[in-house]
Structure formats: structure tokens, C-alpha cells
Amino acid sequence: MNNIVVFGASGQLGQCLKDFTEKNGILSVYFPSETEANILDNDALAKVFDTYKPSFSINCAAYTAVDKAEDDKELALKINKTGVENISRHCAANGSALIHISTDFVFRGDQPTPRNEDDIAEPISVYGETKLDGEIAVKTILDKYFIIRTGWLYSEYGNNFVKTMLKLGAERDELRIIADQTGTPTYGMDLAACIMHIISLNSQDYGIYHYSNEGIASWYDFTKAIFDLSGTKVKTLPIKTSEYPTKATRPAYSVMDKSKVKKTFQMEIPYWRDSLSVCIGRLKNK
């Protein structure tokens, strides 16, 4: 492989990519710190591209605080749009293909059928809007890009739903979990493997792709599986979204169609519960 640079290296997916590349002996992948590779600092970005000369750039950097974004649109827009514009321009100037991570939140989520890449993006939150702005920036500036939309990401790293539920399950006797929002949990290590597989093929099938694990679950289903697989004993009650109001509106149905990524790159995608079992096993062994 040629040189690869990961932006947002300290985040959840960045750490999964580091873990995956180290375990698989993949060399020439660089994980500069946020200070060294600040996507809002064009001088810093110029230095990163000059130093590492990447054939592929992976952008995992993002503003992901969904509820906070409603009150902090300026910062969310800076990171999710302006920062992406900056990376895209440097990729274009240096002939680097960009793999940019986006989200299922670009969809309204009001239709109970899996969304494919050609469906109309119509976000219902500031977070979703700014992530869509980032996608548009990539498509406007670059020819060589892979936009990968994912959702419900978790892993052994960072802050995520699985780790939060394990913590709450150990502290409380009862939890009330939303049961009328549906999507697919995505294990960060599986997404990392997908990204590195695409790079290994040196593919020129550029465009937008959807990736999550296989299967469908509500947040309640997901939580029950977390407690089942970890042996956590806590009473879990299903509730409606209306019983747990949040600042940002979430899509009710976030399932994505993965036919395109599977066919184009000849890959099999693990079932969500199988991958969750792997993650929980690794968390127990930490």
C-alpha cells in the first residue's frame, strides 16, 4: 500500500483503524495528532500532506454531539463542512483519494424501508445538515472520493452506546430504553476493515456507499443484546421516543441498504449481534 493518513486519529474510528492496521501488519498508515493535523488549519494540513504524501486520506474527524449541535451550529458547521472543504482541497492538490465518513442522519428516516445511496438526503437535525454539507463539499471539490455513510457506531474505544449501557447496567436496577427508533449497530473494527479493504483494492469505483453491520434492531433490542452477551442483570423497559425528549430530532428508521458496497467490493458484512459479541469479549479482556 502507498501512504495513508488518518485525520481524527484520536476518535473512536481513528483508534479502530490504528488497532486494525497494527494487528494486520499494515505499514505506511499515519495517525497524526489533532494538533498536527487540525482540519481547520490549512497551514497544518499543507505540512501533513507535504510530510506524508498520502495516496489515500481517511477523514474520521467530525463534530458528532448530536444534541449540542442544535445550539452550537457554528462549530458543527466549521468542523463538518469547512474542515471537510479544507481536506478536500488538499487532497485535490496532492492527488490523494479521500475516504470521508458520513452518517445515516442525512436521511429524514420516516420511511420503513432501507435507504440506498440514491435516495434523497433530507436531514432533520443540525448534525445531519452539517454532515450533508460535508458530503456536498467532497463531491464538489474532488473526483477521487469514497463517502461512507454509517450509523450507531460503537467499539472498545471512545464514548459510545455500548460502553455507556455497560456502565449504567452496573450502576442501576432499571433502565428505560427507546424501542421505536430502528437502525443497525455498527462495530468500529468492522468499518475499519471495510475501509482498509477498499484501499487495498486500489479501486476507482468512487462515490457514496452505505456501511453498517447486517440486520435490524431498535435501541431497546441493542441494549437487551448488550446485557445478554455481557451477563449484566438489570431490568430493561421499552419506551417511546416521546417519553424521552431530546434537543435534536432523530430519524425513526435508520436502516441502510448495503447492496452497493457488498457488490462493488466483494465483501461480506457480519451480523450486528455477532460483532457485538466480539466487542464485548474484547472489553471484558481489557
C-alpha positions as a LaTeX table, in Angstrom:
\begin{tabular}{lrrr}
\hline
Residue & $x$ (\AA) & $y$ (\AA) & $z$ (\AA) \\
\hline
Met1 & 0.00 & 0.00 & 0.00 \\
Asn2 & 1.02 & 3.59 & $-0.54$ \\
Asn3 & 1.00 & 6.12 & 2.31 \\
Ile4 & $-2.30$ & 6.62 & 4.14 \\
Val5 & $-3.08$ & 9.45 & 6.56 \\
Val6 & $-5.94$ & 9.31 & 9.09 \\
Phe7 & $-7.49$ & 12.59 & 10.22 \\
Gly8 & $-9.35$ & 12.45 & 13.53 \\
Ala9 & $-6.94$ & 9.74 & 14.68 \\
Ser10 & $-7.82$ & 10.10 & 18.38 \\
Gly11 & $-11.54$ & 9.49 & 17.81 \\
Gln12 & $-13.35$ & 6.18 & 18.02 \\
Leu13 & $-12.96$ & 5.14 & 14.38 \\
Gly14 & $-9.42$ & 6.51 & 14.21 \\
Gln15 & $-8.44$ & 4.28 & 17.12 \\
Cys16 & $-10.16$ & 1.30 & 15.47 \\
Leu17 & $-8.15$ & 1.92 & 12.29 \\
Lys18 & $-4.94$ & 2.07 & 14.33 \\
Asp19 & $-5.81$ & $-1.18$ & 16.09 \\
Phe20 & $-6.76$ & $-2.89$ & 12.81 \\
Thr21 & $-3.65$ & $-1.81$ & 10.87 \\
Glu22 & $-1.31$ & $-2.80$ & 13.73 \\
Lys23 & $-2.94$ & $-6.21$ & 14.15 \\
Asn24 & $-2.75$ & $-6.87$ & 10.41 \\
Gly25 & 0.78 & $-5.57$ & 9.91 \\
Ile26 & $-0.31$ & $-2.82$ & 7.53 \\
Leu27 & 2.51 & $-0.30$ & 7.26 \\
Ser28 & 2.65 & 3.27 & 5.94 \\
Val29 & $-0.54$ & 4.32 & 7.76 \\
Tyr30 & $-0.02$ & 7.50 & 9.75 \\
Phe31 & $-2.10$ & 8.83 & 12.63 \\
Pro32 & $-1.06$ & 12.44 & 13.25 \\
Ser33 & $-2.40$ & 14.16 & 16.37 \\
Glu34 & $-5.22$ & 16.69 & 16.20 \\
Thr35 & $-2.67$ & 19.46 & 16.76 \\
Glu36 & $-0.51$ & 18.29 & 13.88 \\
Ala37 & $-3.46$ & 17.62 & 11.57 \\
Asn38 & $-6.03$ & 20.23 & 12.56 \\
Ile39 & $-8.57$ & 20.20 & 9.71 \\
Leu40 & $-9.40$ & 23.87 & 10.38 \\
Asp41 & $-5.74$ & 24.90 & 9.95 \\
Asn42 & $-4.73$ & 24.99 & 6.29 \\
Asp43 & $-1.06$ & 25.54 & 7.10 \\
Ala44 & $-1.05$ & 22.44 & 9.30 \\
Leu45 & $-2.81$ & 20.45 & 6.59 \\
Ala46 & $-0.31$ & 21.59 & 3.96 \\
Lys47 & 2.51 & 20.35 & 6.19 \\
Val48 & 0.79 & 16.98 & 6.75 \\
Phe49 & 0.35 & 16.40 & 3.02 \\
Asp50 & 3.93 & 17.51 & 2.34 \\
Thr51 & 5.31 & 15.25 & 5.08 \\
Tyr52 & 3.35 & 12.05 & 4.43 \\
Lys53 & 2.44 & 12.41 & 0.74 \\
Pro54 & $-0.65$ & 10.20 & 1.14 \\
Ser55 & $-2.19$ & 8.32 & $-1.75$ \\
Phe56 & $-5.27$ & 7.93 & 0.46 \\
Ser57 & $-6.60$ & 10.25 & 3.16 \\
Ile58 & $-9.20$ & 9.00 & 5.63 \\
Asn59 & $-11.32$ & 11.65 & 7.34 \\
Cys60 & $-12.73$ & 10.45 & 10.66 \\
Ala61 & $-12.75$ & 13.95 & 12.16 \\
Ala62 & $-16.26$ & 15.23 & 12.87 \\
Tyr63 & $-18.49$ & 17.11 & 15.26 \\
Thr64 & $-20.74$ & 14.29 & 16.49 \\
Ala65 & $-22.53$ & 15.73 & 19.56 \\
Val66 & $-25.99$ & 15.49 & 18.01 \\
Asp67 & $-27.93$ & 17.40 & 20.67 \\
Lys68 & $-25.24$ & 20.01 & 21.37 \\
Ala69 & $-25.10$ & 20.81 & 17.65 \\
Glu70 & $-28.59$ & 22.30 & 17.86 \\
Asp71 & $-27.17$ & 25.14 & 19.98 \\
Asp72 & $-23.66$ & 25.10 & 18.54 \\
Lys73 & $-24.32$ & 25.13 & 14.81 \\
Glu74 & $-21.36$ & 27.41 & 14.06 \\
Leu75 & $-18.79$ & 24.97 & 15.42 \\
Ala76 & $-20.56$ & 21.94 & 13.93 \\
Leu77 & $-20.54$ & 23.68 & 10.55 \\
Lys78 & $-16.87$ & 24.58 & 10.86 \\
Ile79 & $-15.81$ & 21.01 & 11.57 \\
Asn80 & $-18.30$ & 19.10 & 9.41 \\
Lys81 & $-18.25$ & 21.43 & 6.40 \\
Thr82 & $-15.33$ & 23.88 & 6.43 \\
Gly83 & $-12.87$ & 21.28 & 7.73 \\
Val84 & $-14.00$ & 18.83 & 5.06 \\
Glu85 & $-13.61$ & 21.52 & 2.39 \\
Asn86 & $-10.06$ & 22.09 & 3.60 \\
Ile87 & $-9.11$ & 18.40 & 3.47 \\
Ser88 & $-10.77$ & 18.01 & 0.06 \\
Arg89 & $-8.81$ & 20.89 & $-1.44$ \\
His90 & $-5.51$ & 19.50 & $-0.15$ \\
Cys91 & $-6.43$ & 16.04 & $-1.47$ \\
Ala92 & $-7.21$ & 17.56 & $-4.88$ \\
Ala93 & $-3.93$ & 19.50 & $-4.94$ \\
Asn94 & $-1.91$ & 16.43 & $-3.95$ \\
Gly95 & $-3.69$ & 13.72 & $-5.96$ \\
Ser96 & $-4.86$ & 11.95 & $-2.80$ \\
Ala97 & $-8.09$ & 9.94 & $-2.84$ \\
Leu98 & $-10.34$ & 10.78 & 0.12 \\
Ile99 & $-12.35$ & 8.34 & 2.21 \\
His100 & $-14.80$ & 10.51 & 4.13 \\
Ile101 & $-17.04$ & 9.15 & 6.89 \\
Ser102 & $-20.63$ & 10.40 & 6.90 \\
Thr103 & $-23.85$ & 9.35 & 8.61 \\
Asp104 & $-27.33$ & 7.85 & 8.32 \\
Phe105 & $-28.56$ & 11.14 & 9.86 \\
Val106 & $-28.54$ & 12.72 & 6.39 \\
Phe107 & $-31.91$ & 10.98 & 5.91 \\
Arg108 & $-35.26$ & 12.01 & 7.33 \\
Gly109 & $-35.87$ & 8.44 & 8.49 \\
Asp110 & $-39.63$ & 8.47 & 8.13 \\
Gln111 & $-39.95$ & 5.55 & 5.68 \\
Pro112 & $-39.71$ & 1.93 & 6.91 \\
Thr113 & $-37.51$ & 0.72 & 4.04 \\
Pro114 & $-33.68$ & 0.62 & 3.95 \\
Arg115 & $-32.18$ & 3.74 & 2.39 \\
Asn116 & $-29.88$ & 3.36 & $-0.60$ \\
Glu117 & $-27.24$ & 5.77 & $-1.85$ \\
Asp118 & $-29.53$ & 7.36 & $-4.46$ \\
Asp119 & $-32.33$ & 8.20 & $-2.04$ \\
Ile120 & $-32.89$ & 11.88 & $-1.33$ \\
Ala121 & $-30.94$ & 13.16 & 1.67 \\
Glu122 & $-33.20$ & 15.30 & 3.85 \\
Pro123 & $-31.71$ & 15.73 & 7.35 \\
Ile124 & $-33.87$ & 16.71 & 10.31 \\
Ser125 & $-31.12$ & 17.87 & 12.70 \\
Val126 & $-28.27$ & 20.38 & 12.63 \\
Tyr127 & $-25.81$ & 17.50 & 12.90 \\
Gly128 & $-27.37$ & 15.81 & 9.86 \\
Glu129 & $-27.43$ & 19.08 & 7.93 \\
Thr130 & $-23.75$ & 19.81 & 8.56 \\
Lys131 & $-22.73$ & 16.27 & 7.65 \\
Leu132 & $-24.66$ & 16.57 & 4.39 \\
Asp133 & $-22.88$ & 19.89 & 3.76 \\
Gly134 & $-19.61$ & 18.00 & 4.16 \\
Glu135 & $-20.68$ & 15.37 & 1.61 \\
Ile136 & $-21.58$ & 18.11 & $-0.87$ \\
Ala137 & $-18.18$ & 19.74 & $-0.33$ \\
Val138 & $-16.36$ & 16.48 & $-1.10$ \\
Lys139 & $-18.38$ & 15.89 & $-4.28$ \\
Thr140 & $-17.92$ & 19.49 & $-5.42$ \\
Ile141 & $-14.15$ & 19.64 & $-4.92$ \\
Leu142 & $-12.96$ & 16.10 & $-5.60$ \\
Asp143 & $-13.25$ & 13.42 & $-8.28$ \\
Lys144 & $-11.42$ & 10.73 & $-6.29$ \\
Tyr145 & $-13.53$ & 10.09 & $-3.20$ \\
Phe146 & $-15.41$ & 7.45 & $-1.26$ \\
Ile147 & $-18.10$ & 8.78 & 1.07 \\
Ile148 & $-19.08$ & 6.07 & 3.55 \\
Arg149 & $-22.30$ & 6.63 & 5.47 \\
Thr150 & $-22.58$ & 4.66 & 8.68 \\
Gly151 & $-24.58$ & 4.75 & 11.90 \\
Trp152 & $-24.89$ & 3.55 & 15.51 \\
Leu153 & $-21.10$ & 3.19 & 15.74 \\
Tyr154 & $-19.58$ & 1.50 & 18.79 \\
Ser155 & $-16.30$ & $-0.17$ & 19.73 \\
Glu156 & $-13.87$ & $-0.68$ & 22.60 \\
Tyr157 & $-12.70$ & 2.90 & 22.07 \\
Gly158 & $-14.06$ & 6.36 & 22.88 \\
Asn159 & $-17.51$ & 7.09 & 24.25 \\
Asn160 & $-20.33$ & 5.09 & 22.69 \\
Phe161 & $-23.67$ & 3.45 & 23.42 \\
Val162 & $-22.29$ & 0.01 & 24.33 \\
Lys163 & $-19.86$ & 1.35 & 26.91 \\
Thr164 & $-22.49$ & 3.70 & 28.32 \\
Met165 & $-25.04$ & 0.90 & 28.71 \\
Leu166 & $-22.49$ & $-1.41$ & 30.37 \\
Lys167 & $-21.70$ & 1.37 & 32.85 \\
Leu168 & $-25.37$ & 2.18 & 33.57 \\
Gly169 & $-26.26$ & $-1.51$ & 33.77 \\
Ala170 & $-23.70$ & $-1.97$ & 36.52 \\
Glu171 & $-24.98$ & 1.04 & 38.45 \\
Arg172 & $-28.77$ & 0.84 & 38.19 \\
Asp173 & $-31.58$ & $-1.61$ & 38.86 \\
Glu174 & $-33.78$ & $-0.45$ & 35.96 \\
Leu175 & $-33.29$ & 1.28 & 32.61 \\
Arg176 & $-35.86$ & 2.70 & 30.18 \\
Ile177 & $-34.73$ & 2.43 & 26.55 \\
Ile178 & $-36.28$ & 3.78 & 23.34 \\
Ala179 & $-37.89$ & 1.00 & 21.31 \\
Asp180 & $-39.39$ & 2.91 & 18.35 \\
Gln181 & $-36.16$ & 4.09 & 16.70 \\
Thr182 & $-34.71$ & 1.44 & 14.41 \\
Gly183 & $-31.31$ & 1.08 & 12.77 \\
Thr184 & $-28.28$ & $-1.20$ & 12.71 \\
Pro185 & $-25.42$ & $-1.16$ & 15.22 \\
Thr186 & $-22.02$ & $-0.86$ & 13.51 \\
Tyr187 & $-18.85$ & $-2.26$ & 15.08 \\
Gly188 & $-15.98$ & 0.17 & 14.51 \\
Met189 & $-13.50$ & $-2.64$ & 13.81 \\
Asp190 & $-15.74$ & $-3.94$ & 11.01 \\
Leu191 & $-15.94$ & $-0.46$ & 9.48 \\
Ala192 & $-12.16$ & $-0.12$ & 9.77 \\
Ala193 & $-11.78$ & $-3.44$ & 7.95 \\
Cys194 & $-14.15$ & $-2.21$ & 5.21 \\
Ile195 & $-12.14$ & 0.99 & 4.73 \\
Met196 & $-8.82$ & $-0.83$ & 4.52 \\
His197 & $-10.30$ & $-3.39$ & 2.13 \\
Ile198 & $-11.40$ & $-0.63$ & $-0.25$ \\
Ile199 & $-7.93$ & 0.90 & $-0.11$ \\
Ser200 & $-6.24$ & $-2.47$ & $-0.68$ \\
Leu201 & $-8.19$ & $-2.90$ & $-3.93$ \\
Asn202 & $-6.93$ & 0.47 & $-5.20$ \\
Ser203 & $-10.45$ & 0.83 & $-6.55$ \\
Gln204 & $-11.60$ & 3.68 & $-8.74$ \\
Asp205 & $-15.29$ & 2.97 & $-8.15$ \\
Tyr206 & $-15.64$ & 6.35 & $-6.48$ \\
Gly207 & $-18.90$ & 7.59 & $-4.96$ \\
Ile208 & $-21.16$ & 7.23 & $-1.95$ \\
Tyr209 & $-21.51$ & 3.92 & $-0.09$ \\
His210 & $-23.52$ & 2.71 & 2.89 \\
Tyr211 & $-21.92$ & 0.52 & 5.54 \\
Ser212 & $-23.27$ & $-0.87$ & 8.79 \\
Asn213 & $-23.46$ & $-4.39$ & 10.14 \\
Glu214 & $-26.20$ & $-6.68$ & 8.85 \\
Gly215 & $-29.60$ & $-6.90$ & 10.50 \\
Ile216 & $-32.04$ & $-4.52$ & 12.16 \\
Ala217 & $-32.52$ & $-3.51$ & 15.79 \\
Ser218 & $-34.15$ & $-0.89$ & 17.96 \\
Trp219 & $-32.17$ & 0.80 & 20.71 \\
Tyr220 & $-34.10$ & $-1.47$ & 23.08 \\
Asp221 & $-33.07$ & $-4.60$ & 21.12 \\
Phe222 & $-29.49$ & $-3.37$ & 21.07 \\
Thr223 & $-29.49$ & $-2.79$ & 24.82 \\
Lys224 & $-31.02$ & $-6.19$ & 25.60 \\
Ala225 & $-28.31$ & $-7.83$ & 23.49 \\
Ile226 & $-25.57$ & $-5.87$ & 25.28 \\
Phe227 & $-26.84$ & $-7.07$ & 28.66 \\
Asp228 & $-27.44$ & $-10.62$ & 27.44 \\
Leu229 & $-23.96$ & $-11.01$ & 25.95 \\
Ser230 & $-22.22$ & $-9.36$ & 28.90 \\
Gly231 & $-24.20$ & $-11.21$ & 31.58 \\
Thr232 & $-25.49$ & $-7.92$ & 33.04 \\
Lys233 & $-28.58$ & $-8.31$ & 35.22 \\
Val234 & $-30.74$ & $-5.19$ & 35.01 \\
Lys235 & $-34.45$ & $-4.65$ & 34.33 \\
Thr236 & $-34.86$ & $-3.05$ & 30.89 \\
Leu237 & $-38.14$ & $-1.42$ & 29.86 \\
Pro238 & $-39.08$ & $-0.30$ & 26.31 \\
Ile239 & $-40.33$ & 3.28 & 25.91 \\
Lys240 & $-41.41$ & 5.55 & 23.06 \\
Thr241 & $-39.31$ & 8.43 & 21.71 \\
Ser242 & $-41.96$ & 10.83 & 23.03 \\
Glu243 & $-41.17$ & 9.66 & 26.56 \\
Tyr244 & $-37.51$ & 10.69 & 26.22 \\
Pro245 & $-37.42$ & 14.12 & 24.54 \\
Thr246 & $-34.08$ & 15.31 & 23.16 \\
Lys247 & $-32.88$ & 18.61 & 21.71 \\
Ala248 & $-32.30$ & 17.09 & 18.25 \\
Thr249 & $-34.85$ & 15.01 & 16.37 \\
Arg250 & $-33.59$ & 11.53 & 15.47 \\
Pro251 & $-34.61$ & 9.50 & 12.41 \\
Ala252 & $-37.18$ & 6.88 & 13.38 \\
Tyr253 & $-35.86$ & 4.41 & 10.80 \\
Ser254 & $-32.11$ & 4.49 & 10.08 \\
Val255 & $-31.56$ & 1.17 & 8.32 \\
Met256 & $-29.32$ & 1.45 & 5.24 \\
Asp257 & $-29.13$ & $-0.76$ & 2.16 \\
Lys258 & $-25.58$ & $-2.17$ & 1.83 \\
Ser259 & $-26.04$ & $-3.91$ & $-1.53$ \\
Lys260 & $-23.76$ & $-1.46$ & $-3.36$ \\
Val261 & $-20.74$ & $-1.77$ & $-1.05$ \\
Lys262 & $-21.06$ & $-5.58$ & $-0.93$ \\
Lys263 & $-21.32$ & $-5.96$ & $-4.69$ \\
Thr264 & $-18.72$ & $-3.36$ & $-5.68$ \\
Phe265 & $-16.01$ & $-4.52$ & $-3.28$ \\
Gln266 & $-16.98$ & $-8.20$ & $-3.00$ \\
Met267 & $-17.28$ & $-8.16$ & 0.78 \\
Glu268 & $-19.34$ & $-9.97$ & 3.37 \\
Ile269 & $-20.68$ & $-7.96$ & 6.29 \\
Pro270 & $-21.03$ & $-9.53$ & 9.76 \\
Tyr271 & $-24.38$ & $-9.70$ & 11.56 \\
Trp272 & $-24.64$ & $-7.00$ & 14.22 \\
Arg273 & $-25.12$ & $-9.32$ & 17.19 \\
Asp274 & $-22.10$ & $-11.45$ & 16.22 \\
Ser275 & $-19.89$ & $-8.36$ & 16.08 \\
Leu276 & $-21.32$ & $-7.08$ & 19.36 \\
Ser277 & $-20.29$ & $-10.37$ & 20.98 \\
Val278 & $-16.72$ & $-9.88$ & 19.71 \\
Cys279 & $-16.60$ & $-6.32$ & 21.07 \\
Ile280 & $-17.94$ & $-7.26$ & 24.49 \\
Gly281 & $-15.47$ & $-10.14$ & 24.68 \\
Arg282 & $-12.64$ & $-7.72$ & 23.97 \\
Leu283 & $-13.94$ & $-5.21$ & 26.54 \\
Lys284 & $-14.01$ & $-7.98$ & 29.17 \\
Asn285 & $-10.41$ & $-8.88$ & 28.39 \\
Lys286 & $-9.17$ & $-5.28$ & 28.65 \\
\hline
\end{tabular}
